[in-house]
Amino acid sequence: MTPPLPRTDFPVTERWTYLNHAGVAPLPRPAVEAMAGYAGRVAAGGSLTVEGHGARAEEVRATAAGLMGVARTDVAFVKNTTEGLGFVANGLTWRPGDRVVVPDFEFPSTLYPWLALRELGVVVDLVAPRGRGGCLPVEAFAEVMAAGPPPKVVATSWVQFGRGWRTDLAGLATVCHDAGALLCADVIQGLGVVPADLAAWGVDFAMADAHKWLLGPEGIGVLYVAADRLDLLRPLEAGWASVAHREQWDNRELIYHDDARRLEGGSHNAAGIHAMGASLDLLTGAGMEAVWGHVERLCDRACTGLAEEAGATVLSDRSPGGRSGIVTFRLDGLDAATMHRELGDQGIVCSPRGGGIRIAPHGYNTTEEIDHLVAAVGQLAGGTGGSAAGTAR
Ligand SMILES: Cc1ncc(COP(=O)(O)O)c(C=O)c1O
């Protein structure tokens, strides 16, 4: 099985079996070159290079929009996922008693911006995940939504960071809109590995940083705001770049851009945008369907091998609609911190998360690397006497 992303573009493969794309991605060579190229141009020309950057930023915005399945004009650059979430949570207008519904088991940044609204009198109700896979089916949201007044916002990650459950955003958007609620989706754990069609699914707001599945650097991300929701958000960082009359330095009016650029107050993270652009080009060059198909096969192989050959218990839900690029597993009798250290000693990069070890392969990983993981876990299991095997549905 030839990986859709060229391994030669990933220097990390020279040393590591790198399975940590749900953590921090290794920068591919084209991204490194794009960042260095930008730095070299600014070193040589300073302000003379600014126009070139602006043109490239618009290309990268369009590519990111294509990956999300949204219009270019509905995408703003942000510094990370958390900033995107903050722009939505704090840009909306709140009244005491307004209600937000959020999953209970979430990455802190997906939860805290909403909890912070409690000081304004906003009520935050939590949705409990179901079963061993930490599943959050649409019915689980619908039940919590129906248990109180219609919420103003339902906020969730698309793919949960711990065990990788993937929420059906299209189904959830329908339930939200029927109840008059807005859907805000943190898509960092899905975008770049699972094909996305956010506008068609009806998502109102979505955000992701580049440093995971998008294969870019940390500190540059994208925020999608559906065009008909833009006026609901008060721009939190009004500045020279957020207005329609930018570069009219003595214009004292405040007329915002009529698109998502109004959320970008000042200068771009230009080095980050150049690097992210190269990474996005790599992904779109391979095609998201090919990348996703490859990652699904690697994850399937990992689940079978870990359960049947290594005696591990797979904690992630692997049903077709709920699976993602994340697989989390554990071994009876061995804590995740020890396993993480031992696997690291075998050259395998992964994370202790979700009550076990989380792996997250991407489009350049190979079956041989998954076999390396399975063999290493099997050895660890041998040391513990092994355990009962199984895959959570
Ligand atoms: C679901 C989720 N949201 C957000 C983040 C990171 O947020 P940021 O891009 O602000 O660093 C992570 C990182 O692990 C995550 O898993």
Ligand as a Chemical Component Dictionary entry (heavy atoms), coordinates in Angstrom:
data_LIG
# 
_chem_comp.id                   LIG 
_chem_comp.type                 NON-POLYMER 
_chem_comp.pdbx_formal_charge   0 
_chem_comp.three_letter_code    LIG 
# 
loop_
_chem_comp_atom.comp_id 
_chem_comp_atom.atom_id 
_chem_comp_atom.alt_atom_id 
_chem_comp_atom.type_symbol 
_chem_comp_atom.charge 
_chem_comp_atom.model_Cartn_x 
_chem_comp_atom.model_Cartn_y 
_chem_comp_atom.model_Cartn_z 
_chem_comp_atom.pdbx_ordinal 
LIG C1 C1 C 0 -10.020 19.295 20.237 1  
LIG C2 C2 C 0 -8.854  20.227 20.366 2  
LIG N1 N1 N 0 -9.051  21.554 20.269 3  
LIG C3 C3 C 0 -8.021  22.426 20.340 4  
LIG C4 C4 C 0 -6.721  21.975 20.507 5  
LIG C5 C5 C 0 -5.557  22.918 20.512 6  
LIG O1 O1 O 0 -5.910  24.224 20.457 7  
LIG P1 P1 P 0 -4.914  25.355 19.938 8  
LIG O2 O2 O 0 -4.857  25.275 18.449 9  
LIG O3 O3 O 0 -5.557  26.588 20.425 10 
LIG O4 O4 O 0 -3.581  25.111 20.566 11 
LIG C6 C6 C 0 -6.484  20.618 20.635 12 
LIG C7 C7 C 0 -5.101  20.139 20.879 13 
LIG O5 O5 O 0 -4.821  19.101 21.362 14 
LIG C8 C8 C 0 -7.564  19.719 20.545 15 
LIG O6 O6 O 0 -7.368  18.409 20.606 16 
# 
loop_
_chem_comp_bond.comp_id 
_chem_comp_bond.atom_id_1 
_chem_comp_bond.atom_id_2 
_chem_comp_bond.value_order 
_chem_comp_bond.pdbx_ordinal 
LIG C1 C2 SING 1  
LIG C2 N1 SING 2  
LIG C2 C8 DOUB 3  
LIG N1 C3 DOUB 4  
LIG C3 C4 SING 5  
LIG C4 C5 SING 6  
LIG C4 C6 DOUB 7  
LIG C5 O1 SING 8  
LIG O1 P1 SING 9  
LIG P1 O2 DOUB 10 
LIG P1 O3 SING 11 
LIG P1 O4 SING 12 
LIG C6 C7 SING 13 
LIG C6 C8 SING 14 
LIG C7 O5 DOUB 15 
LIG C8 O6 SING 16 
# 
